[in-house]
């Protein structure tokens, strides 16, 4: 009996993913849990295993195509067995034309903001939520859940209940032109009659690109206001969906190389623009004497490696100094929802990891509860698995404060952009020996060689005042210069 392979939900708020590469081809034998394709989402790049052993009978989604969660992407079964839906086997390149134009089933209820209820079509609002927790680095990282890839026509299982069937029927009556729940939700939020939008998708389907282009053009401003809808429970304000970033056209010349942005790079670009639009960015830079930390690290690194099986770097000391400061200044562990400030209970540190194909931010959950050895093991494990595309969805979600380390590449310091929806991010510059004037116990001023580093804090001036930012970074400086850590 054949088994359908579906696009997995790689995180609570993820509603779609891009199939970036097939690791197997039609006719190849596969083992249960053997990796058969790679995907890229707003949260993570990952390899997806086969749910059963057998032969890859059919590929329904081609490389580079973005489909909704739950979409059937392949069929695995016994060699020579017909695909479960009776259709002819197709190659990855032919999959798009073979796919029916039915809607994908929603993937579960998700709340957008604290206290904001989700309506009957949950994947619509979930997909509109602005996200974070992907790559935060100096000037360019992070990725967002603002989806700009053109929507594709997914394959869906039939409704599982009379209620879901009625909801789908209601959605179709509501939209004279075919569209996805996400597109219809955007249309409702912007008071747009979707029948007025020209669809460029299959059979005139209105894609997200179509609806966002329509909004950006201002065409709806000329239309009469749509009839008022029945009143609904008030939802907490949330960040508006941003239109696609418009870049000036560039002429190419002989010898120029043109390369299409990867999914991750496109998400990073979108999230950077969104972060600058949302937050009032301010930065402050401190020079911190890391000599005591360096001495402690040198004393313990050999025994630490033997005892824990992992290297002792500077980062665990920095992580612990930051969590100590966050406990004293909890606004740095908050998020903004409309005119509300949400103070997060858990301190979940995001740590930017540079990849060959972009950047990603794994999250150390409840970092304030971990020792130096616990922070070191967790950080090194997350970084290793990030580079091997082995992170789980929840390991790149839920960050409340991000630390990025451009200094590992030699940078003196940088002023990073905030990883939305967080309110602050800390960049650590290169840690190196420099001459510094110090005062001896006798009051003499002498020139000494010290291990120094610049720490740059970017913060959201909407909720954090300059005095609090200075006190916060001052506390980090005080903790690191004292160097009193239990290794």
N, C-alpha and C positions, 0 to 999 in steps of 0.2 A: 504494500500500500504506500502510495507516494505521500510525502510530507511537504507542506508549503513553508517556505522560508520568508519571514516578514521583516520589514524595517523595524528594528527594536526601538523602544522609547528609552533614550539614553539620558534620562533625567526627568524630574517631575514636570517641568515647564516646557520641555522640548516637544514640538509637534511635528517636526520633519527632519530629514537628514539627507545628505548628499552622498550617493554611492560613488566613491572616488576610484576604486579599482577592484576588479575581479581577480581573486587569487587562484581560482579554478575555472576551467572552461567546460562547455557542454560535453558530456561523455566521460569526464574524469570521475574516478571513484573518490569518495570522501568518507572519512571516519566521523563518528559522533564527536562533537566538540572540536573538530578540526577547522581551522580558520578558512573561510571561503571567500570573504570579501571585506573591503575596508570602507568605512563611512566617515564622514566629517559632519559634525553638528555645531551649533553655537557654543557648545560646552567642551567637546572633546573629539579628537580623532581616535578611532579604535578599529580593531579587527574583530569581525563577527564570526562566531563558530557555527557549524552546521548543527541543527537540532537533532539530526539522526544520521545513521550510516547508510550508504548506498551510492547511487550514481547521480551526478548533476544532470537532470533530464531537461531542464528548461531555465532560461534566463529571461526575465521579464523586464528588467530595468537596466538600461545601458550605463556605462561609466560616465560620470559627470552629471547625471540626472538627479534632481531633488524631488523627493516624494514624501508624503505624509507618513507618520508613524502608523504601523499596521498594514501598510501596502505590501502585497505579495511581490517579492523581488525574484524568487526562484522556486523551483520544485526539485526535490530530491526523492529518489525512489529506486526500485530495483532496475537493473540494466534491461532495456527493452520495454519497460513498462511505459504506458502512455501517461502523459501529464494528467493531474487530477481533474482539470477542467475540460479535458478532451481536446484542447487546442493543439495545433502543430507546434513543434519545438522551434523556437526562434533564437537567433543570435542576439548578443547584447546590442548590436547596432540596430536590429530590427524591432526591439522591444517596444519602443515608443509608439510605433504605428499600430501595434497589435493590442495595446491596452484599451479596455473599454472606458467609457467616460462617466463611470459612476463615482459617487463621493466616497471618501474614506471615512471609516467610523471613528468617532472621537475617542481619545485615549484616556480620559479620566478627568475628574474635577480638580481644578487648581485655583487657589485664591491669588489675586494679583497684588493686593496690598493688605495691610492689617485692617480687618474689619470690612473689606470690600467683598460682598457676595458675588458669586459667579452665576451668570444666567444660564438658561437651558442649553445653550450651545457653547459648552465650556472650552473646546479647543480654540474657538475664535478669540476669546479674551486672553486665554493663556498664551497664544502665539503673539498677541499684541504687547505683552509685558516686556518692558525694557530690562535686559539682564546684564549680568556681569560675570565675574569669576573666571574670565579668560584673560590672558596675558596682560600684565601690567608692567611696563618697563619704561625707561627714559624715552619719552617722546612717542613711542609707538608700541603698544601691546593691547591686550584685552580683546574680547570679542563680544558682540551684542546679540540679543534675541530679536533684533529688528531684522526681519527676513527680507532680502532684496532679490534673491534668486527667483527667476520666473517660476511660477507654480506649474507643476506638471499634473497630468491627469492620473490620479491614483486608482488602483484596483482595491475594492473593498469587499469584505464579507457582508452577507445580507444582514439586516437588522436582527438583533437577538431577541427583541421583545416587541410587543405591539406598541409600547410607548415610544421606543426609538424609531420605529417605522413611521409613526404619526409625526414625530418631530422632523424626520427627513422630508416627509411629504409637505409639512408646513413650510420648511425652508425653501422647497422648490416653488411653492405657490408664492412665497414672499419675493423671490427673485425671478423676474421674467426671463432673464438671461442666465445661463449656467455659470456658476461660480462656486468657490469653496466657502466654508464657514468663516474663515479668516477674512476673505474679501467682503463678504456680506456684513461682517461686524464693522469693518473699517467704513463701509458705506453708511451704516446706521450712525456711527459715531460722528460722521461728518455731514449728516443730513443729505445724503446723495441718493437720488433715484438711480439704481444700478442699471436700469434699462437705457439710460442716457449715455452709458459708458460703452465705447466701442471695444469689443473683445478681440484680442489677437491670438487667443489660445485655440486649441482644437475645437472645431464646430462653433466658433464664435465665443468660446469660453472667456470670461473676464478674469484675467490673472491679477496678481497683486501689483505687478508692474503697471498694468493698465489703470487700476484704480488710483495708485499713487501719482501717476503722470497726470490723471484727470484732476486730482486735488491740486497739484503743483501749478497746473495751467490756470487755475482760478476760474475755470468754466462754470463751476457750480455756483459761483457768486452771482451770476446773471440769472439763475433760475429762481422761480418762486419758491418760497419756503415750503417744505414738504408738510403734509398734515401732521399735526402733533400726535405722537404716539401715547398710549395709555401710560399713566405715571408708574414708575418703577421705584423700588427702594433706592435711596440715595447711596452711592458708592463713594468711598474715599477718593479724593483727587489723585491722579497718577500722571506720570510723565507722558506727554503726548507722543504718538507715533511720529517719527521723523521721516520726511520725504527722502527719496534717494539722493545721495550726494551728487551734485552736478559738477563735473570737472570740465575745464576748457578743453576743446578739441586740440589735438597736437598733430602737426604734420610730421610724417616720417620721411627720412631720406635714405639714400642708398647706403647699405651696410647696417642700418638700424635693425635691432632685434626686437620683435614685438612678442610679449608673453602675457597671456591671460592670467589675471590674479587667481590664486587658489582660493578655495572657500574660506580657509582660515584667514588669509591675507585680506580678503574682502570684508570679513566680519571685523577684523582689527581696524580697518580704515573707517568703517561705519561707526564703530564704538568710540573711536577717538574723537570724531566730529561730534557725536552725541554727548560725550562727556564734557567737552568744552562748552557746548550749548547749555547743558543742565547746571553745571556747578560753577560757582565763582571761585576760580583757582587763584590761590596765593601760595607762595613758597618761602621757606626760610631755611638757611644753611648754617650748620654748626660744625666746627672742627673739633674732633674728639680724640683725646689721647688714649690709644688702645694698648699702651705698653703693658699694663698689668694683665689684661686679657691675653696678650701675646705670650707673656711669661708663663701664665697658668696653662695655656694650650701647649706650649713646648714641654712643660714638665710632665703633662699627663697624656700626651697623644699616643705614645707607644703602648702604655698600659691600657689606655682606653680602647685602642684598636684590638688588643688581645682579649680584653674583657667583653666588649660588645660586638666585635666583628665589623665595626664601621669606623670611618675616619672622623676625627674631631676637627671641625673647621671653626671659623669665627662665627658662623651664622647662628648656632644654638645659643651662644652668649648674647647675641643681638636680639634673637627672638625672646629670650627671657627678660632682657632689659625692657623691651617694648611692652610685653604683657604686664610687667610691674607698673609701667607708666599708665597703661590703659586702665588698670584697676583704680588708679588715683584720678584719672581724667576720663570717665566713661563716655563722654561725648565723642571721643575718637573711635568708639566702637558702636556708632549709631548709624541710622539711615533716615533719609527724609522721605516722607509720604505726604505730598500736598503741603499743608501747613502744620503737619505733625512731625515730631522727632521720635523715632523708635529706637530706644536703647536696647541693644541686643544683650541677652543674658550670657551667651557663650562667646568666648574670645577665639575666633577661628582665623588663624593667620594664613593669608594667601602668600605663596612664595613663587615669584616669577622664574620660569625655567626657559632658557633659550633652546629652541629646536632648530634643526637644519631647515625646516620648512615654515618656521614662524615662532610664536611664543605661546606659552600656556601657563596657567596659574593653579597648580594643585593647592589644596587647602589642608593645613594642619588643624584638625578639629580639637577644640578645647585645649589650646596650646598652653594656657595658664596652669593646667593641671599636670603638665609634663616636666620631668627633670631635664637637666642638660643632656644626659644620655638618651632619654626618651625623645627629646626634640631632634637630636642628631640622627637617631635611627629612623624616625619618621620622615624627616626631611630628605635624607639620602635615598630612602626607599621610594618616595614619591618622585624624586627627580629621575632616578634610574628607570622607573616604569613609564614616566612621561616620555622619555626619549625612545622607548620601545613600544609606544602606543598600547600600553597595557593598563592605563588608568580606568577606574570605574566612574560612572557618572557622578556619584555622590562625592567623589574625591576632588572634583573641580567645582563643587557647588557650596554655597553657604558661607563664603568668606566674609569677614567683617572688617578686616584691616589687611592691607597688602604691603609686603616688603620686596623690593627689587634690588638687584645687586649688579649694576653696570660696572662697578669697580673691578669685577673679575676680568674684564676685558681691558682694564687700564684707565678707565675714565675717572677723572678727578671728582666730579659730581655731576648730577643732572637734575632737572626739575620735572619729574614724571607727571603724567595725567592721571587723575583719580579713576580708580577701577569702580565704575558705577555698579550698584547703588551705594557704595561705601562713601565715606566723607574725608578720607585721608589715605596717603600712601607715602612710604618712606623709601628713599633711594640711598644705598650705601656705596660710597666711592671707593676707589682703590685704597687698600691698607698698606702703607709703606713707611719706611724710616725716613724722617726728616729732621733737620736741625731745629731746635726749639729753645727758647729762653725759659728757664725754670728758676724758682726761688728755693734755695736750700733752707734747712731748718734754722740756720744762723742768719737768714735774711739776705744772703748773698745771691746775686743774679748771675747765673752761669749758662753757657750754651751747651746743650746736651743733645744727644741723638735719641729721638723718641719714635715709637710706632704710632703713626697718625692716620686719620681718615676723616673725610668730609661726609656728613649726613645731611641730606636734603629732604625736608618734609613739605609735601604739597597738601593743602587742606582746603575744605569747602568753606568759604567765608560766609555762606548763608547761615551756618550754624556754629562755626568755630571762630572765636575772636583771636586777634593776633596775640594777645596776652596769654591765652590758653595754649596756643601753639608753641610759644616760647617756653612756657613752663613745662609743657609735655616733653619737648625735645631736650630741655635742660635736665629733666629727670632721667631721661635715657642717658645723657652725657654723664651725669653724676654716678649712675649705677655702673656704667662701663669703666669709667676712670677709677672707681674704687676697686673693681676687679674681684669682688668677694662672691665667687660662685662655687657651689658644691659640685665638683666634677666627679 
